[in-house]
Amino acid sequence: MSAIHFIVGLPLLAAVVAGLSNKSFGSFFPKLITTGSLFVACALSWPIFISYLGGHAEPTVSPVFTWMLSGSMQVDWALRVDSLTAVMLVVVTSVSFLVHLYSWGYMSEEPDQPRFFAYLSLFTFAMLMLVTANNLVQMFFGWEGVGLASYLLIGFWFRKPSANAAAIKAFVVNRVGDLGFMLGIFGTYLVFGTIDIPTILAAAPNMHGSTIGFLGARWDTMTILCLLLFVGAMGKSAQLGLHTWLPDAMEGPTPVSALIHAATMVTAGVFMVCRMSPMFEQSQVALGVVTFVGAATCFFAATVGTTQTDIKRVIAYSTCSQLGYMFFAAGVGAYGAAMFHLFTHAFFKALLFLGAGSVIHAMHHEQDMRYYGGLWKKIPVTYWTMMAGTLAITGVGIPGIFGNTAFGFAGFHSKDAIIEASYAAGQTSAFWVGVFVALLTSFYSWRVVFLTFHGKPRWAGSEHIQHAVHDAHGHGHVDHHAHAHDDAPAAEDAGHTPTADEILHDHGHEGTAGYHPHESPIVMLIPLLILSVGAVAAGFVFHGFFIEPTAGESYWHGAVAFNEHLMHNMHLVPVWVKLSATIAMLSGLAIAYGAYIVSPDFPAKFAEAFRPLYLFSLNKWYFDELYNFLFVRPAFAIGRLFWKKGDEATIDRFGPNGVAKVVQLGGGVTARLQSGYVYAYAFIMLIGLTAALTWVIAR
C-alpha cells in the first residue's frame, strides 16, 4: 500500500472506531485515535507536496477496485495524486489535524465527544475522497460526503433549534447546487462517453465550437457543461445566490467553522473549477460568468461583514468574500493564483476562526463583540496570533517594485497576485472590485481587532462596567454569565459601548460576582501558534511555485490550465497597480482606527446618518427575506394545499376514511337485521329456502 492509501483510509478507520465507541469507555480513546490518525495523514501529505515542489514527482493513479460496471460505463475507485491534489492534501490534513487537537480543549466539557470527533474524521475522509478522485462519480461521492458530514457537524447540538435549522438550511441549499453538478456530470458523460477526468480534459479542446441540445434549444457544448458544473461550485463554495447557508452554519461548534467553512469544504468548488480548467478554457462565456459571480460575491460579502456584530459571522462573511477572490481569479485564467490564495487562506482563516473560538472560550461563550474590548492584556497569546491572521488576511507587506522581491504576510502575496492578474487579463471591472474589497477587508478585519482587544472593556466584571453600574445604580457588580443572546443592546453599530442600564436589562439581574476573561488551555494555543507560522510565511515561501511563470508552469504541468503568458504579464503591470492593494489596505486600517479607537462614537453617528444603507448591510441585503418570500412561503403554501385539499380532503376522504365510512354505514344497516328473536331468524331462513327452491325449479 502506498502513502495515499493511508492518508485517505486512516480518517475513515478512525471515524468508524470513534463512532462505535461506547460512552462508557470515555472520550480519551476516540480523541486519541482520531487525532493520531490525522497526525499520521498530515505527516504523510507534506512529503508528497514537497516532492512536487521540487519537480521530482509525476502524477500517479492508484487503483483500489472496480466500483460500478453498467454497459459501457466503468467506474473505478482510484486515487489520483498530482500537484493540484498535493496542495489540497496538505490543506485538508493540516487544518483537520490542528482542529482535532484544538477540540481537545474547546470541547472538553461536551459529554458526547466521541460522536463529535467521529464526525470530524468522517468529514476529513470525504474531503480527501473528493480531492483524490480520478473520475467525476468518485468526486461526486466525496462532494456529497462532505455535505452529509457538514449537516451532522452544524447540527451537532441537535437540542438547539437554531442549530437544527442551520443544518437543514445548509443541506437544502447545497442540494440546489448539487442538482446543477449532477446535470453537468450527466452531460459530460453524454458528450465524452466517459467519466474519467484525465480523458475528459484531454478531449476538451476537440469540443470547442460544438453544440448540444438543452431545454429545447442548441447551445455551445462546453458553455452548458461548464455552467452546470459551476452551479455545483456555487452551492458548495457559497457564492452569491447560494451563499445563505454559510453564515447560519456558525451555529455549530467553532472548530466546525474552522474546519468546514474556512479551509476545506467551501474550497471544494474552487478545486473543482481548477481541476476542470481545460474544459472552462474552451468557453469564454463560462469564464465570464465565473468572473462576474466571483467578483459580485467578493463585494457583497465584504459589505455585509462591515456591520455584523457576531465575531464568528464577520469571519464567515470574510470567508465568503475571499472565496469570491478565488473564483474571479479562476475566471480570468489565473488558476495558479486561485489555488495559491486557497492555500494561504487555509492557514490564516483557520487561525482567525480558532482565534475567535479562543476569545469566545475566554468570554464564557459570548460572541457579540459589543461586549468585548480591552482583552489584549487578558489573553495575550490569542491576541498576537489573531494579529498574525489579521495581518495576513488584510495583505500587509512591501510590494516588489522595479523588480525587487516583495515581502509580506500570506494574504499579501496571494491576494495581490489575483488583483494583478485581473488587471493583466484586461478585466478592469474585476480589478477595481478586488481593490475596493481589499479596503473593506482591511476595515472589517481591523474592526474585529479593535472592538475585541482594544478600547475600553465592555464585558461585565470589567472595572469599567462595574464602575458604570455603581455610578448608575449605586450598588453591586453585574453577573454576566455570558452565553450568546438574541436581545443584544439596542445600538446602531458595534462601535457603540453598551451602557450599564443596557447590560442590566440584557441579562436581567444583578449580582456580586462578574467573570474575568482567561487565556485558553495550551492544547488550544498550540494550533494557533502553528497556524500563525503559516499565516506569516506561507505566501513568501511558496509564491514562486504558484504564480511565477517558469516555476509555476513546471509545478502545475498536467494539473491545471496554466497560462504562462498571463503569469508573465502579471509582473509587468504598472507600479500603481502593484501599489493599489497596499494603499487600499492602509486606507481600511486608517478608517477602522479612526472609527473605533480615535472616535468610538463615529460608527453610531454614521449608521444613523445613513440608516437605510446601514440596515441594508446589517440585514445581509435582505436575501433571506427575499428567499422567504419567493420560495419558502410559496413552498409552505403548496405543501398546505396538498396536505389539506389533497391528502385530507381527497385521498383520506375517498380513500381510507371513505372506505371506513362505507363499512360503518353498512354495519349500521346490517345491525338492524340482528333483532335477537328466534322467530325472525326462522322467518329469514324460510324466505331464503323458498328463494333457493324457486331458483332450482326455474332452472
N, C-alpha and C positions, 0 to 999 in steps of 0.2 A: 504493500500500500504506500502511496506517495503522500507527501505532506498535505496536499489539498484534501485528501480523503479525511485526514484527522481534523483539519481546520473546519470542514463542514460537518463531520459526524459527531465530534465531541459535544458541541452545544445541544444537538438533538438528544444524545445519550443523557446528558446532564438534565435536560428538561424532563425526560421520562422518569429518571430516578427521583428528582426533586418532586415531580408531580405525584408520584406514587408513594412518597414518604408519608407516613402517618404522623399526625401532630404529636402523638405520644413519644415519638423518637426525638422530639425537639427540633429546633431550627438550625443548629450549628452544622450538621452534616449536609443538608440541602444547600446551605450557603457556601460551604466549603467545596462541594462537588461542582456547583455551577460556576463559581468564581474561579476555581482552579482550572476547569476546562477552558474558560475564556482566556486565562493567562497563557495556557499552552497554545491555543489557537492564535493568540496575538504574537507570541514568540515565534511561531512558525510563519506568520504572514510577513513580518518585516524583512527577513532574508529574501523572500520572493520579490518583494518590492525593490529592494536594493539591487538584486540581480538584474532587474530590468533597467534600473537607472544606470547601471554600469554597461549596458548594451550587450550583456553576455547571455541573455535568455531569449528563447524563441517561444512563440505561442504553442501551448500544448493542450490536448484534449484527452481526458482520462475517462474512458467508457466505464460505466458501472453495470448497467443491464439494459435490456430492451424493455421499455415501459409499455408501449402500445403498438399494435400492428393492426391496421384496418385498411384493406385494399392496398393502394399504392403508398399509403402514408405509414411511415415507421417512425415512432418517437423513441429515441434512445435517451436513457438517463446518462448524461455525460457531463463532466466538469471541465469547463474551458477556463484556461488561465492565460491572459495576455497582459499587456501593460495597463489597459483600462481596468481589468479585473484586479490587478495588483494594487492599484490606487484604492479601490473600494474595499479590498480585503483589509488593508491597514486601517482604513477609516472605521469600518464596521467593528472589527475585533478590538481595536484600541479603545474606542469610545465605549463599547459594550463592557469590556473588562473593567474600565475605570468606573462606569456606572454601577456595575455589580459590587465593586469594592466600596464605593460611596454609600450604597444602600445598606451596607452593614451598620452604619451609624444612623443614617436618616430613618430607616425603617425598624430600628431596634425595639421600639415599643409596639410594633404591629404584631398581633397574635397569629396572623396567618402568613408568616414569612415564606414557608416552603412553596405555597402557591404563587406568591409574587416572584420569587426567583425562578420558578419553573416557567412562568410566562415570559420573563426577561430572556431566558435561554431559548425558548421556543421562537420568540421574535428574531433573535440573532440567527438561528438556523434558517428561518425562512428568508431573511435578508441575504444570507450567504448563498442560498439556493438561487436567488434572483440574479445576483451578480456573477455567478459562475455558470449560468445557463448557456448551453450551446444551441438551443432551439427555442422557438417562441412559446411552445406549450410548456416547457420546463420553466421559462421565465414567468409565464402566467401563473404557474403553481406557486412560485416564490412571491409573486405580486399579490395573490390572494392570501397567501400565508401571513404576510406582514399585515394585511388588512384585518385578518382574524385576530392575530396577536395584539394589534393596536386596539381593537374593540375590547379585548379582555383586560388590557392594561389600563385603558382610560376608565373603564367601569370597574376597576379593581375594588374600589369601595362601593360595592353594589347596594349597600343600605342607604347610600346618599342619593336622593332623587336627581340632583343636578349631574352627578357622575353618570348615572344610567342614561339620562337624556343626552349627554355629550357623546357617550359611546354609540348610541343609536344614530345620532346625527352624523358622526364620522363614518359609520358603516353605510348609511343610506347615501350620503353624498358621494362616497367613493364608488358605490355601485353605479352611479350615473356615469362617472368617468370610465369605469371598467367595461360598461357596455360599448363605448367607443373603442376601447382597446381590443375587446373581443372581435368586433366587426373588422378592425384593422388586421387582426391575425387571420380571420377567415378570408378576407380579401387578398392578403398576401399569399396565402396558400393557393387560392384560386388562380392568381396571376403567375406565380413562380412554380407551383406544383410541388413545393417543399416548405417545411418549416425550419430547416437547418439555417441558422443565421449566417455563417460564412458563405454558403451557397447563394443565399438571397442577396447579400451585399455585393458579391462578385458579379451577379447578373443584373443588378440595379441599373447600371448605365445603359444597358441594352433596351430598357423600357422607356427611355426618355422619348417623349413625344407620343407615346401610345395612349389609347383611351379605353375607358371601361364604363359599362352601364351601371348607373346608380341613381335610385329614386326617379326612374323614368326618363333619364337623360344621359348623354355621353359626357364624360369628364376626363380630364387628364389623369392617367392611372396613378402616377406617383404622388400627385397632389392629394387625391382622395385617400390613398393608403396612409400617407404621412399625417394628414389632418386627423384621421380616425385614431391613429396611434397617439397623436398629440393630445387628443381629448382624454385618453387614459393618463397621460403625464400631467395634465391639468388637475385631474382629481387627486392623484397621489401626491403631487407637489403643491397643492393648494394655490393654484393660480386663479386670477380674478374670474369670478363667476362660480368656481367650485372651491372657493377658499374658506367658506363659512364654518367648516368643521374644525379648522386648526386652532383658533383662539379658544373655543369651548373645550378642546381637548386638554386644556390646562387643569381641568377638574381632576385628572389623575395625579398620582404622587409625582413630586418634582423629578425624581430620577427617570420616570417615564417620559417627561417632557424633554429631558436632555437626550435620551436615547432615541426616541421615535421622532420627535418633532423638531429636532435641532440638527442631527448629524447623519441620520440613516434613512428612515422610511421616506421622508419628504424629499430626499435627494434621488429617490428611485426614478422619478420622472426625468430628471436631468441625465442620469446614467443611461436610461433607455434611449433618449434622443441622441446622445453621443454615440451609443452603441450602433444605432441605426442611421448614423450620419451619412453614409454613402447613399442611402435612399433619399434623405432630406435634401442632399445636394442636387438631386435631379429635379427639384421643384422650387422655383423662386417664390411662388405663391405661398407654399407651406412655410418656407423660411421667413417670409414677410409676416405671416400670422404669428409664428413663434416669437419674432422680434417684437411685434406690437403687444402681444399678450404679456410677454416678459416685462417690457417697459411699463405698461399700464399697471401691472401688479406691483412692480417696484415702487412706483409713485403712490398708488393707493395705500399700500400697507404702511409706507413711511409716514404719510399724513395722519393715519389713524394712530400710529404709535406715539405721536407727539402729545396726545391728550389723555391716554389711558392712565389709570392710577394704580392698577394691579401690576406689581413688578413682573410677574410671570407673563401677563398679557402683553406688556410692552415688548418683552423679548420674543414672544410668539409672533407678533406682527413684524418684528425685526427679521425673524426667520423668513416669513412670507416675502418680505421686501428683498432680502438677499437672494432668495430663490429666483425672483424676477431678474436680478442681475445675471444669474447663471443662464437663464433661458434666452435673454436677449443677446448674450454673448454667443450662444449656440446659433441663434437666428442670423447673426451677421457672419457666421462661419468660423468664429474663433472657439472651436471646440476645446482646444487645449487650455485656453483661458477659462472657459466654463468649468472644466474639471479642476483646474488649479484653484479657483475660488471655492469649489465644492470641498477640496482637500483642506484648505486653510480654514474655511468656515466651520468645518467639523471640530477643529480644536477650540477656536475662540467662542463659538456658540455653545458648545457643550460646557465650556468653562463658565460662561455667563449664566447658563441655566443652573448649573450646580452651585455657582456662587450665590445666585438668588435663593436657592434652597438652603444654603448655609445661613443667609440673612433671615429667611423665614424660620429656620430652626432656632436661631438666636432670639427672634422676636416672638417666640411661642406661637408660631403658625399664623402670625399676622402677615398679610400680603399687600395691604394698602400702604402705598408709600407716603400718604399723608400722615401716617403715624410713625414715621421713621425720623431720621435727622440726627446728626452728631454721632453716628455709630463708628466712625473710623478708629476711635480710641478704644472702643469696647471690643471690636472684632478686627484687629489689625491684619491678620493673615488673610481673612476673607476680603478685606478692603483692598489689599495690594494685589491679590490675584484677580479680583474683578477689575481693578485698574488696568492690569495687563490685557484682559479681554476687551475692555473699552478702547484702549489704545489700538488694539488690533482691528476691531470692527470699524472704528472711525477712520482708519487708514493713516495713522501718524507715521511720518517718515520723511526722508530727504530725497526729493526727486533726482534722478540721474539726468543732468542737463549737460549738453555739449559732450556726450559720450561718457560722462562719469558714471560709475556704478551707483545705482540707487541703494539706499539702505533704509529699512523701516520695519514696522511690525507686520504680521502676516497679512492682514487685510489690505495694507498699503500696496503690496506687490500684486495681489490677485485682483482687487477691485480696480485699481488704476489701470491694470492691463486690459480689463474689459472696457473701460471708458476710452482708452486709447485705441483699442481695436474697433470700436463702433465708429470713431472718427475716421480711422484709416480705411474702413469699409465704405465710407460715404454715407453712413446712416446718421446724419446730423441730428435728427429728432431724438433718436435713442441716445446719442451723445449728450445732448443738453438735459434730457431726463436723468441720465446717470449722474451728471454733475450736480443737478439740483437735489436729487435724492441723497447724494453724498453729504450735502449740507444738512438735510433733515435727519439723516442717520447720526451725524455728529451731534445735532441738537438733542434728539431724544435719548441718545446714549449717555451724554454728559448730564442730562436732566435726571436720569436714574441715579447717577453717581452723586450729584449734588443733593438731591432730595433724600437719598438714603444715608449717606455718610457725612455730609457737611450741614452747615446751618445749625439752628437751634434744635435740640431734641424735642420731638413731639410725641414721644411714647409715654404712656402712663407709668409712673415710677421714676421718671426723669426729674431732676431737680427743677428744671424749667417749668414743667407742667405742675409739679407739686406746689410750687410757689404760686402759680397762677390759680390753682384750685383754692389754696389757702387765702389768697387775696380776694377771690370771688365769693367764697363761702365761709371763710374763717375757721375751717376745720379740716383735718384729715388729709389722707392721700387717696388717690384713685386706685381701685383694684381692677387692673386691666388684664384679665386673663385672655390674651388677645387671639382668639380664634377669628378667622376671616368672617366678616359680617356683610350684610347687604345694606344696612342702613348707615352708610358712611356719612360723615358730616356734610351738610349742605355747603358745597364750595364750588366755585366756578372753575377751579383748576387745582392741580396738585400742589401748586405753589402756595396755596392758602394754608396757613397754620391753624389747626383746629383749636378752638378756644376751650377753656376749662368747662364751660357750660355744654359745649358740643360733646366733649369726651364723656361727661357725666350722663348726658342724655343718651349718647350712643351705647353706653354699656350698662346703663340702668341702675347703677348702685355705686355707693362709695364704700371704702374700706380703709384699712390701716396698712395694708401691705401691697405695694406695687410689685412689678417684676423688673429684673435687670438683665439686659442683653448679655449673652455669654458666647464665647468662641466655640465653634463646633469641635467634636472629638477628632483626634488625629486621623482616624480612619476615613473621615470626610475631607480632611485637609490635604492628605497625600494626593488624591486625584486632582484637586485644584492646583497644586504645585506642579504636577506633571503636565497638565494641560496648559499651564502658564508658559512652560518652555515651548510648547508647540505654537502658542499664540504669539510669542516673541520671535521665534527663529524659523518657523516653517516656511514663511514666504521667502526670506533671504536665502535660505539653504537650497530650496528646491525650485526657485523660479526658472532657472535655466532649462530644466528638463521639461517644463510645461509650455513655455512660451518663446524660448529662443529658437530662431529659425533652424539652425543645424541640429542642435541637441534635441529640440522638440520633435523634429521630423524623425530623427532616429528613435526616440523613445516611443512615439505614437504609431510608428510604422505598422500598418495592418490592423490597428485597433480603432482609430477614428480617422475621419477625412481631414487630415492636417493640411491647412492652407499655408504653405511656406511663404508665398508672396504676401499674404496679409500679415503674417507674423513679422516679416521683414519691414513692411511699411509702418507697422506699429512703432518701430524705433526711429522712424524718420518724421514723425508728426512734429508740428511746431512746438516751440518751448511753452507757449501759453497753454497748449493742450495738456502738456505734461504737468503744468503747474495748476491746472483748473481744479482737479480733485483736492489737492492740498489746500488751495485757497478756500474752497467750499468747506472743507473740514474745519479750518481755522475760524471761518465765519460762524459755523454752527456752534463751535465751542464758545466763541465770544458772546453769542446771543444767549446761550444757556447760562453762562456765568453771570451775565448782566441781569438775567431774569430771575435767577434762583439764589444768587449769592449777594449781588450788589443791591438789587431792588426786589425783594421777595414778594412785594405786593403787586408788581407789574403784571404777572400772569393773570391774576383775577381781574384786573382792570382791562387787560387786553381781551379776555374772554367775554367780559360784559359789553365792551365796545363792539365786538364782532360776534355777538351771540349766535346768530344763525350759522355762521361758518364754524364756530366752536362746537355747536351741537351737532352739526353735520359730521364733523370728525369724531366727536365723542361717541356718536351712535353708529359709527362704522359705515358711513354713507348710507345708512338705512337699508342695507342689503337684507338683513334678517327680516325686517318688517316687509320689504318688498316681496321676498320669497314666501313669507307667511301669507300675504295677500294673494299672490299669483298661484301658488302651488299647495301650501299646507291647508288653508281654509277650503279651497275647492276640493281637495282630496278628501278631507273630512266630510264635506257636504255630500260628495258622491258616495262615500262609504256609508253615511247615514241613510241616503236614499236607497241603496241596495239592501241595507240592513232592515229598515222599516218597511219600505214598499216592496222590495223584492223578497227578502228572506222571510220576514214575519207575515206580511200581508198577502204574499202569493204562494211561496213554497210551503211555509208552515201551514197556511190556511187551507190550501188544497192538497197538501201532502200529508204528513203525519198527523197534524191536528184535524184535517178534514176527514181522514180515514177513521180516526178515533171518534169523531163526532157521528159519523155514519154508524159505526159499531154501537155507540152509545144509544142512538135513536132506535136502531134495530133491536137492541137489547131491551129497550123500554117497551117496544111493541110486543115482542115475544114474551116478555114478563107478564103481560096481561092475560096471556093464554094459560098461564100456570095458576089456575084457581085453587088447586089443592083438594077439589072434590072428586071422589071416585067416579060418580056417575057422569061427570063432564068428560073425564078421560075415556070412559067406556063409550060415550057417545061419539067422540072423535075417532076412536078405533073403529066403530061401526061404520062411520062415514068413509073412512079410509078403505075398509074392506069392501064396501059396496062399490066404491070407485074403481078398485082394482079388478073386481069381478066384471064390472061393466066393460072395462078396457079389454079384458081377455075375451069376453063374448063377442065384442065388436070386431076383434081381430079374426 
